[in-house]
Amino acid sequence: MSSRRGAAVALVGCLVPALVVGGRSGTAPASAKPAPAASSASAAVRPDPAALGFDERTLRKLARSAKRKGSTCFAVARKGQLVGSWYWRGSSAESPQEVFSVTKSVASTLVGMAQADEDLSITEPAATYIPAWQGTASASVTVRNLLANDSGRYWTPTSDYGDLVHAPDRTAYAVGLSQQYEPGSVWAYNNAAIQTLDAVLRDATGKDTATFAKKRLFKPLGMAHTMLTHDASGNSTDVFFGMQSTCPDLLRFGQLYAQRGRWEGDRLLPASWVKAAIGGSSQSLNAAYGLLWWVNRYGSIRTPLDADNPGQPPGVAKVGKLAPGAPANLFAALGFGGQVVLVDPKSQTVVVRLGQPGAADSRDYTFADAAEVVTEALKGR
């Protein structure tokens, strides 16, 4: 994706979270099967939602509702078996699209893999891998601070949604920003701070981040239609947005977390990392945020453009959960325009919805709407 195209789609809010489920009844081909257990099934065999514990009528109702909100695809899997999939607006199981901030949760996963390889530790200062921060006010910012969005790095709407997006070298721009607050003292949905993880990963692994992602994550999971993009300079891998993917590929990504990091009998991601990333709030400032994942925990909730984020007038935080009637252990990767990978670890259900930003009411679909697939369509959870 070019820098200018990225700017066009990301300027207003490339990472404002929303999520969705989508419409017309359909069956995905064999390539869309989310996990090994389903990979041997014939593409001609129609999934049976009832056999997988779902009320088909309710599922179809939720799908029709989502279709009206700009969805391009919607897919549900449980325990590695495809429950159902729907495609609209020219989309298919093999047509990737921009997934915006879902990219962040993939970046988190890559950090977890690099830590498992002992290439880095998230408790270490990020300056260990970003020499330009050594001896500066950012010297005490840890990698974990970057993942939890409490780094205190410089943030304004203009910087985060304008200058960063237009920068020819996004990582260089992000690294060059100043320290605004003490680490751990504020929570901000800081795209530039997250982009510095590209520098961390590149230094720690010795590899281009997109290459590392392909080798360690996408290829092992069979995410054949997924890639991380680079900026105009070619020097930076986009990690705050920019990933291109499909509903079937993202089912596989969600299933990896539903299976606590295991895939086809192999341990791709430590269970301890899965727990750290999605097992609860990563800090006390935003109950709804883990390590670059959104979680359904009760408490004070912040969203990307809250009035009381750094650089904006004081406001009043909402207290509650993202999906009040849903289990606290639900979690999701969310992106602008209703992109979602939602996981219920108890039932091992994964819901993926992709859509078109700017389509009618597309941003009205939320974490809570996606959670209805679990709370309303799944029987005897």
N, C-alpha and C positions, 0 to 999 in steps of 0.2 A: 504494500500500500504506500502511495506517495505521501510526502509530508502534507501537501495541500489537500488531498482527499481526506487524510486523517483529520486535518483541521476542520474541514467542512462538517464532518460527522461528529466531531468531539467538542467543538468550541462551546456549545451551550451547556453541555453536561454529559460528557462522554462516559461518566461513571456514576450517574445518579441511579440508585438501585430501584428496580421494579421487577416483577416477574410474572410469568404467564403460562397458560396451558392452551392447547389449540384444537380445533374443530372437526373436520369432515372425517368420517370413518375410513380407515385405510390400513393396509398391512405393509410393513417395511420389508425390503428384500433381505437376503441372508446377511449382507454386509452391515445391516443395521442392528443385528443382534448384539446386545450390550455386553455379553459375557460368554465365556467358554461353554457353559452349559447349554446356551442357545445356538452356538455356532454350527452345530451339526444338523440343525433342523432345516427342512426344506423351505425355500421361500414361498412355495405354493401353499404351505400350511398356515391357515389363518390363526392368529393368537386367540386363545380362549380366556377372556378376562375372568370369567367365573371360576375357572380352574385355578387361577392364581389369586383368588380371594377378593375380586372386585365385582361390584355391582355394575354391570355393563350399561344399564340405562342411565345411572347417575354419572358414570364416566363420560358417556356421550353428551349429556347435558352440560357438563363442565367444559367439554371440548367445543361445543357450539358457542358457549359464552365466550370462550377465548378467541374463537375465530373472528368474532365481531370486533375484536380489539387489536387488529393488525398483525395477527400471528402469521408466520410463514411455516412453522412446523411445531408439533407437539408430540412428545413421546413419553411413554411410561413403561418402566420395567420393574420387575420384582424378583429378587434372588437370581439375577442373571437371565431371567426369561422376559421376553418382550410381551407386555400386556396389550399395547396398541400404539399405533403411530398415525399421524395425520399430516398432510402437506398441502399448502396453498400458495397462491401468488407466484407460481412458477418454480417454487422450491422443490427439492428432492432430497433423498437420503445421501446423495453424493455432491450436493451443491453447497460449498462452504460460504459463510457470510461472517461479517464483523460481529463479534460478541462483546465488544466493549469491556466493561470491568470484570467480566468472568475471567478475563486474562489475569487479573490480580490473584485469584485463587490458584491458578496454574503456577504463577510466580512463587507463591507460598510453597507449593509442592516441590518446586525445583530447589528452593532453599532447604527444605527438609531432606531431600535426597543428597544434596551436597554435604549437609551435616552428617548424614548417615555414612557418607564416604570419608568422613573426618577431614574434609577440605575446609570446613569452617565450623564455627560455633556461634549460635545466635546470641549467646550471652557476652560475646566479645564486642568491643567497640567496632563500629563499622569502619572507623578510621584505619583499622588493621588492613582493610582491603581497599580503602580509599585514601591514599597517602595525602591528598590535598587537604584533608580534614585534620591531620595530625597537627597539634599545637594551636588549634583554633577552638572556638566556642562549641564546635560540633564534635570535639574529640571524645566526649563521653557518651554520645549517641550510640546505642547498641544496635545490632542487627534486629534484635527483637523489637526495639522501639519502632523501627521502620515497618515491621510486620504488623504491629499493633496500632499504628497510626497515632502514636503519642510521642513522636520524635521531637516535636517542637521546632522542626525546620520551617523556614520561611514559607508562608502561605498567604496569598490573596487570590480572589477570583480571577483578576487579570493575569497574574502569573500562572495560575494552575490551568485555566481553561483558554488562555490566549497565547501567552508567550511560550509556554512549554510546548504546546501543540505545534506552533509555527517554527520552533527552533530547528535549524538544520541538523544539529546534533543534540538530541533530547537529553541524553545522559550527561553530556558535558554541561548543558544548561542547568540541569537539576543539581549536579554536584557543586556547581559554582554559586548556588544561592547561599544565603547566610543563615545563621541560627537565630530564630525569633524568640523562642521560649526555652526554659529549662526542660530537658527530656523528662517525660512522664507527667508534666504539669498541665498539659492541654491535650484534647483529642481533636484532630482535624482530618478530614478525608483528603489527604495530601498526596495528590498524584505525583508531584515532583519528587517528594521524599521516597515514594514507592519506586519511581523510575531509577533512583540511585541503586536499587537492588541489582540492576543490570551490571553496574560497575563491581558490586560485591561478588556476584556470581562469576563474572568474567575473570576477575583476579583470583578468586578462590579455586576455580576449577581449571583455569588455563584454557578455557574454550569459549567460543562465541555462545551466548545464552540460547539463541535459537537452535544452534547445533546440539547443545547439551540437552535441550528439551526434546528434540527429535529422537536422539539416541536413548535417553534414559526414561522418557515418559510416553511419547506418542507412538513410537515403534513397538515397544513391548505391549502396549494396550491395544494395538491395532487401530489407532486413530489415524487412518490413512489419508484423511482429507482435512487434517488440521496442521496449522503452522503458525509460528510467531513471526511477525513482520519486523522489518528494519525501518529506520527513518531515512530521510533524504541523503544523509551523509554515508549511510551504510555502516557506520561505526557502532550504532546503538541498536540493540534489540528492544522493541517496545514491550514493556512489562506492566505498564499501568492500564493499557488498552492495546488494541491492535491485533489480537489473535483472530484468525479465521478458522471456523469450525462448523460442524453439522450436528443435528440432533443425535444421530446414532453414535458419533464419536464422543459427544458429551455424556451420553448414557454410560459409556465405558469409563469415562473419568469419574462420574458420580459413583459408579459401582465399585471402583477402587476404594473409595472412602467408605462406602457401605460395608465393604469386606475388610475394613480396618487396615488397608494397605497391602492386602494380598491379592495376587492375580495368577490364575492357572497354577496354583500351588507354590508360586514364588513370592517372596517378600520383596515388593518393590519399594515400599515405604514403611518405616518403622511404625508400629502401633502407637508408640509413645508420641510420635509426631502427629498422628491423626488426633490423638487425645488433646495435645497442646493446641492444635489449630482450630478444632471445632468443639472441644469438650466443654467449653464454658467461655465466659467473657475474658478477654486477654488483659484487661485493665479495669479500673473502677470508674472510668469516666464515661464509658458507653457500654452498657450491658449487652447490647445487640452485636458486638463485634469481637470476633476471635482473632486469629492471625491471618488477615486478608480473606476471611470468610465471615458471613453474617450468621448469627446464631439467635435462637428464639428464647433468650434468657430474660427474666424479669428484672427491671430496674430502670435507671435513667437512660433514655434512648436518644442518640444523636443520629442525624442523617447528613448526607454530604454537604448540603448548603444551608444548614441550620443558621439562624440569625446569630447564635452565640458561638459560632466557630471563630477562630482567630481572625482578626481583621474586620469583624462585623459587629454591629451593635449587640449589647446583651439581650438575651432572650430567656425563655423559660423552657427547660427540657421536658419532653414528654416522659411520663413514667408508665411502664407497662411492658408488653411483649410485642414483637412484630406480628405474631399470629396469636391473639389472646386465647382462642379456644383450642389451640394445637399443642402437642407435647413440647416440653422445653428442650428436648434433645434434637429437634429438627434443625438443620443448617442448610445454607445455600450460598452458591456463588451467584452474584447478581450483576447485571449490567444495564446501562442506559437503554431505554426503549423496551423494557420488559424481557431482557435476556435472563434466563434462569437455569440453574442446575440445583434442584432441591433434593435433599436426601433425608429419608427417615431411617435411621440406623436400626431401630427395633424391628421393623418389618422388612428391611433391606429393599425399600422402595425408592426409586429414583424418578424424578419428574424433570423433563427438559422442555423448555419452551423458548423459541426464538421468534423474533418479530421485526417489523420495519419501524424504526424510529420515525415519528411524524405521521404515522397512520392514525386513523381516527381512534381516539381514546387509548392509544397503545400504552401510555404511561399510567393509566388507571389500574393496570393489573399489578398486584402486589405479592409480597411474600405470603400474606394471609390467603390470597386467592389460590396460589399454588398449593398451599397446605391443605386446602379443601379436598384435593385428590386423596390425601391420606385420611382426613377426618370424616369425609362423607362417602367417598367411593369405595374405600377399603373396608371390608367387613371383618369383624372379629380380629381387629389389629392386635 
